[in-house]
Amino acid sequence: MPQPADTVLLCADDYGLSPGVNRAICDLIAAGRLTATSVMSLCPHWPSGAEALKALAGKADVGLHFTLTDQRPLGALPGLAPDGKLPPLGRLMRLAYTGGLDGREIRGELARQIDAFTAAWGGPPAYIDGHQHVHQLPTVRDAVVEALAGLPGAYVRACGEPAGAVLRRGISVPKTLLIGGLGGGLARMVRRRSIPANDRFAGVYDFSGRIPFGALMARFLDEPRGRTLVMVHPGIPDEALRQADSLVEQRRVEYDYLRGPEFAALLAERGLRLGRFRDLPG
């Protein structure tokens, strides 16, 4: 069983989605309140956002947030996106679990998103995960594992956790168990290939704002063990974000909490520090 940890990886998803998301994430990295960010390299705000992120190189892991839902792909996908827009998550999942995804299309789009990341960042991603956790899905996970073989040292986000830990936390239990359960196949593949991955995952909730975000973070950081990765979605709302995504105002709530004194006090109270993947135990 993984031993208790005093270092956790705090990762902000969706870099590149809008200027306000980029600005919030850069602010938090500069302040030492984030240690990784996942890039949506198919979004138009990634190339300009990469320049601000380069000034913070070395303070956080920067990885690829492989995206196969809702946005416009970087290349033609006649099977998955015949109208030039990627499908919603529900349709993508149905295709994945009924054998309806074309592996060549998925591999091609992943290669294009890696290339777009590398062109703007000046180097390969430190890791790969998936927007809405799509990197775990059948056919998609095969492409991801194949790509990781060509990225020596890169790690992958594992979204599973022991059911007991999820039940004790008591936050969005069905959703958390579903996301973790969908990741079993990917977890087995990366273990067989000795691809580095986290072994604990937290950060799933319903984005409703019904529970104060500080209370959620306190639960996400309960008894971290082994290589614990906590996912967050901070941002500063702007028109580009409103046009691109339905998650808007709660991003500001997360941003305000993560940069504030309450979060610093929580870390101190728990004896925790934030670190990059290389800093995690095990």
Phi, psi and omega in degrees: 000136178303142181278157176306141184246149172250002178235132176232154177262123179251114189244127175265124178276163165079022175300136182100347184293323178201161177302323181292323174295315179301314183296317180298316182294317178298318178302316183288323176296314180300327181276359182076022182257001173220150179231008173198154171215144184253126192260129171270087190287349176277352182277146184293343182266009176284311184303315178290325179293333180297326182296316178295323182290327180300328179294345181250013182306136181097346180265346182204152170286139179238117185234180181263128175262081186303125189242125178228017180227141164070332182267181177267128181290167180276348179214173181292131176228079186298333179278311186275324185223066185297335180263008178086008177230135180292150187285165171293163186301318182301316180292319178301317180295319178299316178297317183297320185268002174241015178074022185267002179266138177272113182302326179294320177296316182296314180298321180295317180290323176297317178299320179294320179291324174296317180297318179294323175299308186295321181298320182275325185274332181089012179188172183283163177293146177286339181197171174232134166224194184224137172298127186059027174063028184291343181295348181272346190286151175306147185073312178295315182296328177296317179295321181295314180297321177298317180294321180297331178297335178264009180234076184305131179088347180288146178248176181229148177279124171260133187255009181267155176211153175304138183302324180299320179294320179295317181293320179295323179294317174074022180248120178044054187301309181300316180297317181295317179294323179296311180300316179295319180297324179293344183268002184300317181297316178297318181301318179294320181296316183287328176295316181298327184261005179057038175277129181298144178202156171291157177245357171226149185216137177212165178125357180280128171204183189267001178062016185282337185081003181294325177257129179306139185298328177299322177293323177296313181298323177300323178286321179298331182261014174293123172046057177297141181226148176057221180269091184265127176244126177247128183263136176224167183223062180285156177184164172250114185303137175212175184294324178299321178293317180297327178285332189262337192207155178273342179271106187235287190293328180293337176296321177296321178300314179296315180301312181298319179293313186295331180269356187265175183290334182297320179292317177301320180293322178298314179299316181296318180298322182273353184068035184252151170231157178267137181216167174279174184302321182295341182272351184285151179292155176085000000 
